[in-house]
Amino acid sequence: MIIGFIDTLRANGFAVESICRVLREQGVAIAARTYRAWRTRRPAVRTVSDAVVVDAVRDAVWRTADDGRRRMTPEGLYGRVKMRAHLDRTVLPGVSHGAVDRAMRTLRHNGVRRSKGIRTTIPAADGIRAGDLLNRQFRADEPNRVWVTDFTYVRSWAGWVCVVFIVDVFSRRIVAWHASTSKSVELVTVPLRMALRQRRREGYPVKAAELIHHSDAGSQYTSVTLTERLALEDIAASIGSVGDAYDNALIESANGLYKSECIRTTIFHSGPYRTASDVEFATAGWVDWYNNRRLHSSIGHVPPIEYETLHYAGLITEDQPRLETARNLG
């Protein structure tokens, strides 16, 4: 800034010594030889590389919309770890954590943080209660072995909207979701049918007696309708304890991400949620990003669909650590 100020005055005919003398009188200690050294000295290598990283982070976080205004991208939700992984996969292979950290401090940008939720599970007095088959072990050797599911609430001008997700534990992929203004049993049976149909359409149908469907003890999940549907599909029902988020921690984490990254931001919906359709529109955009582009640390900082693709291509096996990156697999 000071160098630019002196350059401007020099262009208007003032001498460097006179400019520096006036600056010192105003409390800005700078000598003429210091100015000339700054003008002729080549910047340090790290200074140049940090500037490149700053530009890359800025481009990843912001985009120019059709109306000419700058808007945050979904990648702007990333913290320092995921931002570094994103740049490493896209424009700056091998970028260091320190460089990304300095760039985000320079830009005064931080990733989104999740807030604490509230208890929403209401048990049914006469529901059919299955046992807990997972015991907080949210691991699977391949897709379609363990699905976890739960729903959360979104406030709109027209009232509360319930949004339910089904997540495959192996890849962290959202295989189905559904939004409804009703808390009837269809809230949970509809996404189950959608998930089964989605897997069949992709050519990897759920095999009989191999899938565990894990949920909390809400009245919808202990209903006779859902229980009979699971039995008909030969899917094992698993239910955690009441009021214990750890028994279904993986889906609770996904719900928290949904609220923090989608509902509480303007990235996927620019205005307020007036109707259930607004919630569905934002959720559809977030799920598409979540499955196809969002980096997940639990599967090696790759998107869920990419992780499944690598698995079906034979690049991921049971004896390989889940935290390996896709670049090191195979």
C-alpha positions as CSV (number, residue, x, y, z in Angstrom):
1,M,0.0,0.0,0.0
2,I,2.8,2.4,0.9
3,I,4.7,1.5,-2.2
4,G,1.7,2.2,-4.4
5,F,1.2,5.5,-2.6
6,I,4.7,6.6,-3.3
7,D,4.5,5.4,-6.9
8,T,1.4,7.6,-7.4
9,L,3.1,10.7,-6.0
10,R,6.3,10.0,-8.1
11,A,4.1,9.9,-11.2
12,N,2.9,13.4,-10.3
13,G,6.5,14.7,-10.2
14,F,7.4,14.5,-6.5
15,A,10.9,13.2,-5.4
16,V,11.2,10.1,-3.4
17,E,13.2,11.7,-0.7
18,S,10.6,14.5,-0.2
19,I,7.8,11.9,-0.1
20,C,9.5,9.8,2.5
21,R,10.4,12.9,4.7
22,V,6.7,13.9,4.8
23,L,5.7,10.3,5.6
24,R,8.1,10.1,8.5
25,E,6.7,13.4,9.8
26,Q,3.3,11.7,9.7
27,G,4.5,8.7,11.7
28,V,5.2,6.3,8.8
29,A,8.9,5.4,9.1
30,I,10.3,4.6,5.6
31,A,13.5,5.6,4.0
32,A,14.1,6.3,0.4
33,R,16.6,3.5,0.1
34,T,14.1,1.1,1.6
35,Y,11.6,2.1,-1.0
36,R,14.1,1.6,-3.8
37,A,15.0,-1.8,-2.3
38,W,11.4,-2.9,-2.3
39,R,11.0,-1.8,-5.9
40,T,14.0,-3.8,-7.1
41,R,13.9,-6.8,-4.8
42,R,12.2,-10.0,-6.2
43,P,9.4,-11.3,-4.0
44,A,10.1,-14.5,-2.0
45,V,9.1,-17.8,-3.5
46,R,6.6,-18.4,-0.8
47,T,5.1,-15.0,-1.3
48,V,4.4,-15.8,-5.0
49,S,3.1,-19.3,-4.2
50,D,0.8,-18.0,-1.4
51,A,-0.6,-15.5,-3.9
52,V,-1.5,-18.3,-6.3
53,V,-3.2,-20.2,-3.5
54,V,-5.1,-17.1,-2.4
55,D,-6.4,-16.7,-6.0
56,A,-7.3,-20.4,-6.1
57,V,-9.2,-20.3,-2.8
58,R,-11.0,-17.1,-3.9
59,D,-12.1,-18.8,-7.2
60,A,-13.3,-21.9,-5.3
61,V,-15.3,-19.9,-2.8
62,W,-16.9,-17.3,-5.0
63,R,-18.5,-17.2,-8.5
64,T,-20.0,-14.4,-10.5
65,A,-23.7,-15.1,-11.2
66,D,-25.6,-14.2,-14.3
67,D,-26.8,-11.0,-12.7
68,G,-23.2,-9.9,-12.2
69,R,-23.2,-10.3,-8.4
70,R,-20.8,-12.5,-6.6
71,R,-22.2,-15.5,-4.8
72,M,-20.7,-18.2,-2.6
73,T,-20.3,-21.7,-4.1
74,P,-21.0,-24.9,-2.3
75,E,-17.3,-25.4,-1.9
76,G,-17.3,-22.2,0.1
77,L,-18.7,-24.3,2.9
78,Y,-15.4,-26.1,3.3
79,G,-13.1,-25.6,6.2
80,R,-9.3,-25.6,5.8
81,V,-8.9,-29.4,5.6
82,K,-11.6,-30.0,2.9
83,M,-10.5,-26.8,1.0
84,R,-7.0,-28.2,0.8
85,A,-8.3,-31.6,-0.4
86,H,-10.5,-29.8,-3.0
87,L,-7.6,-27.7,-4.4
88,D,-5.4,-30.8,-4.4
89,R,-7.9,-32.7,-6.5
90,T,-8.6,-29.8,-8.9
91,V,-6.2,-26.9,-9.6
92,L,-3.3,-27.2,-7.2
93,P,-2.1,-30.8,-6.8
94,G,0.2,-31.1,-3.8
95,V,-0.8,-27.8,-2.2
96,S,0.2,-27.7,1.5
97,H,-2.1,-27.3,4.4
98,G,-0.1,-24.3,5.6
99,A,-0.6,-22.4,2.3
100,V,-4.3,-23.0,2.4
101,D,-4.5,-22.0,6.0
102,R,-2.7,-18.7,5.3
103,A,-4.9,-18.1,2.2
104,M,-8.1,-18.5,4.2
105,R,-6.8,-16.3,6.9
106,T,-5.9,-13.7,4.3
107,L,-9.4,-13.9,2.8
108,R,-11.0,-14.0,6.3
109,H,-13.0,-17.0,5.2
110,N,-14.0,-19.9,7.4
111,G,-16.0,-23.0,6.7
112,V,-19.6,-23.4,8.0
113,R,-20.0,-24.7,11.5
114,R,-22.8,-27.0,12.7
115,S,-25.0,-26.0,15.6
116,K,-26.5,-28.3,18.2
117,G,-29.8,-29.8,17.4
118,I,-32.9,-30.7,19.4
119,R,-34.5,-34.0,20.3
120,T,-37.2,-34.9,17.7
121,T,-37.7,-38.7,18.2
122,I,-41.1,-39.5,19.6
123,P,-41.5,-43.2,20.4
124,A,-44.7,-45.0,19.8
125,A,-46.4,-46.6,22.8
126,D,-47.5,-49.7,20.9
127,G,-44.9,-49.9,18.1
128,I,-42.9,-53.0,17.1
129,R,-39.4,-52.5,18.4
130,A,-36.6,-54.2,16.6
131,G,-33.2,-54.7,18.3
132,D,-30.0,-52.7,17.6
133,L,-28.0,-54.7,15.1
134,L,-25.2,-52.1,14.7
135,N,-24.3,-51.2,18.3
136,R,-22.8,-47.9,17.1
137,Q,-20.5,-49.7,14.5
138,F,-21.2,-47.7,11.4
139,R,-19.1,-49.7,8.9
140,A,-19.9,-51.7,5.9
141,D,-17.6,-53.7,3.5
142,E,-19.6,-52.8,0.4
143,P,-22.7,-50.9,-0.7
144,N,-26.2,-52.1,0.2
145,R,-25.2,-53.7,3.4
146,V,-26.1,-51.0,6.0
147,W,-28.5,-48.1,5.4
148,V,-29.2,-45.5,8.1
149,T,-32.2,-43.3,8.0
150,D,-33.9,-40.5,10.0
151,F,-35.8,-37.3,9.3
152,T,-35.4,-33.7,10.4
153,Y,-37.6,-30.6,10.4
154,V,-37.4,-27.5,8.3
155,R,-39.4,-24.4,9.1
156,S,-41.3,-22.7,6.1
157,W,-43.9,-20.0,5.9
158,A,-46.5,-22.6,5.3
159,G,-45.5,-24.7,8.4
160,W,-43.0,-27.4,9.2
161,V,-41.6,-29.6,6.5
162,C,-40.2,-33.1,7.3
163,V,-37.2,-34.2,5.3
164,V,-36.0,-37.8,5.5
165,F,-32.7,-39.2,4.3
166,I,-31.4,-42.7,3.7
167,V,-27.6,-43.0,3.7
168,D,-25.5,-45.9,2.7
169,V,-22.9,-46.5,5.4
170,F,-20.2,-47.8,3.0
171,S,-20.0,-44.7,0.8
172,R,-21.9,-42.1,2.8
173,R,-24.1,-41.6,-0.2
174,I,-27.7,-40.4,0.1
175,V,-29.5,-43.1,-1.8
176,A,-32.9,-41.5,-1.3
177,W,-34.7,-38.6,0.3
178,H,-38.2,-37.4,0.7
179,A,-39.9,-34.2,1.9
180,S,-43.4,-34.0,3.3
181,T,-45.6,-31.8,5.4
182,S,-47.1,-35.0,7.0
183,K,-45.5,-37.2,9.6
184,S,-47.5,-40.3,8.6
185,V,-45.8,-43.6,7.9
186,E,-45.5,-42.7,4.2
187,L,-42.8,-40.3,5.3
188,V,-40.4,-43.2,5.8
189,T,-41.9,-45.9,3.4
190,V,-41.7,-43.6,0.3
191,P,-37.9,-43.0,0.5
192,L,-37.4,-46.7,1.2
193,R,-39.1,-47.6,-2.1
194,M,-37.2,-44.9,-3.9
195,A,-33.8,-46.2,-2.6
196,L,-34.6,-49.8,-3.6
197,R,-35.7,-48.6,-7.1
198,Q,-32.6,-46.4,-7.4
199,R,-30.3,-49.3,-6.7
200,R,-32.1,-51.6,-9.2
201,R,-31.9,-48.9,-11.9
202,E,-28.2,-48.6,-11.4
203,G,-27.7,-52.3,-11.8
204,Y,-26.8,-53.0,-8.2
205,P,-30.0,-54.2,-6.6
206,V,-30.3,-55.0,-2.9
207,K,-29.8,-58.7,-2.3
208,A,-32.1,-60.6,0.0
209,A,-31.1,-60.9,3.6
210,E,-28.0,-58.8,3.2
211,L,-29.2,-55.3,4.0
212,I,-29.7,-53.8,7.5
213,H,-32.1,-50.8,7.8
214,H,-31.1,-48.8,10.9
215,S,-33.2,-46.0,12.4
216,D,-34.2,-44.5,15.7
217,A,-37.2,-45.5,17.7
218,G,-39.7,-43.0,16.2
219,S,-43.3,-44.0,15.7
220,Q,-42.9,-44.1,11.9
221,Y,-40.0,-46.6,12.1
222,T,-41.7,-48.9,14.6
223,S,-45.0,-48.9,12.6
224,V,-46.5,-52.1,11.4
225,T,-46.5,-50.8,7.8
226,L,-42.8,-50.2,7.7
227,T,-42.0,-53.4,9.6
228,E,-44.0,-55.5,7.1
229,R,-42.4,-53.7,4.1
230,L,-38.9,-54.5,5.4
231,A,-39.9,-58.1,6.0
232,L,-41.4,-58.3,2.5
233,E,-38.1,-57.1,1.0
234,D,-36.1,-59.4,3.3
235,I,-34.4,-56.4,4.9
236,A,-33.3,-56.7,8.6
237,A,-34.7,-53.9,10.8
238,S,-32.4,-52.3,13.4
239,I,-33.5,-49.6,15.9
240,G,-31.4,-47.6,18.3
241,S,-32.5,-46.5,21.8
242,V,-34.7,-43.5,22.5
243,G,-33.1,-40.1,23.0
244,D,-29.6,-41.3,22.2
245,A,-28.1,-39.7,19.1
246,Y,-25.0,-41.9,19.2
247,D,-27.1,-44.9,18.3
248,N,-27.7,-43.3,15.0
249,A,-24.8,-40.9,14.9
250,L,-24.0,-41.2,11.2
251,I,-27.4,-40.0,10.0
252,E,-27.5,-37.4,12.7
253,S,-24.3,-36.1,11.3
254,A,-25.8,-36.0,7.8
255,N,-28.8,-34.1,9.1
256,G,-26.5,-31.7,10.8
257,L,-24.6,-31.1,7.5
258,Y,-28.0,-30.6,5.7
259,K,-29.1,-27.9,8.1
260,S,-25.7,-26.1,8.2
261,E,-24.8,-26.3,4.5
262,C,-28.3,-26.1,2.9
263,I,-31.0,-24.8,5.1
264,R,-29.1,-22.1,7.0
265,T,-27.3,-20.7,3.9
266,T,-28.4,-19.0,0.7
267,I,-26.3,-21.2,-1.6
268,F,-29.0,-23.6,-2.7
269,H,-32.0,-21.3,-2.2
270,S,-31.6,-17.5,-2.3
271,G,-34.8,-16.5,-0.5
272,P,-36.9,-17.6,2.5
273,Y,-38.6,-21.0,2.4
274,R,-42.2,-20.1,1.7
275,T,-43.6,-23.5,0.8
276,A,-42.6,-27.2,0.9
277,S,-41.6,-26.8,-2.8
278,D,-38.9,-24.3,-1.8
279,V,-37.5,-26.8,0.7
280,E,-37.6,-29.6,-2.0
281,F,-35.8,-27.3,-4.5
282,A,-33.0,-26.5,-2.1
283,T,-32.7,-30.1,-0.9
284,A,-32.4,-31.5,-4.4
285,G,-29.5,-29.1,-5.2
286,W,-27.7,-30.0,-1.9
287,V,-28.1,-33.7,-2.3
288,D,-26.8,-33.6,-5.9
289,W,-23.7,-31.7,-4.6
290,Y,-23.4,-33.9,-1.6
291,N,-23.3,-37.1,-3.6
292,N,-21.4,-36.0,-6.7
293,R,-18.9,-33.2,-5.5
294,R,-18.7,-32.9,-1.8
295,L,-15.6,-34.3,-0.3
296,H,-16.0,-36.7,2.7
297,S,-13.1,-37.2,5.1
298,S,-14.4,-40.6,6.2
299,I,-13.9,-42.1,2.7
300,G,-10.6,-40.4,1.8
301,H,-11.8,-36.9,0.7
302,V,-13.7,-38.1,-2.3
303,P,-17.4,-37.8,-3.2
304,P,-19.7,-40.7,-2.4
305,I,-20.6,-41.7,-5.9
306,E,-17.0,-41.6,-7.0
307,Y,-16.2,-43.8,-4.0
308,E,-18.8,-46.4,-5.1
309,T,-17.6,-46.2,-8.7
310,L,-14.0,-47.0,-7.5
311,H,-15.4,-49.9,-5.5
312,Y,-17.3,-51.4,-8.4
313,A,-14.3,-51.0,-10.6
314,G,-12.3,-53.1,-8.2
315,L,-10.1,-50.2,-6.9
316,I,-11.3,-50.5,-3.3
317,T,-11.1,-53.8,-1.4
318,E,-12.0,-54.8,2.1
319,D,-8.4,-54.9,3.4
320,Q,-7.6,-51.3,2.2
321,P,-7.8,-48.4,4.7
322,R,-10.9,-46.3,4.2
323,L,-8.9,-43.1,4.6
324,E,-6.8,-43.7,1.5
325,T,-7.4,-41.1,-1.2
326,A,-8.6,-42.2,-4.6
327,R,-5.3,-41.1,-6.0
328,N,-3.5,-43.8,-4.0
329,L,-6.0,-46.6,-4.5
330,G,-5.2,-49.6,-6.8
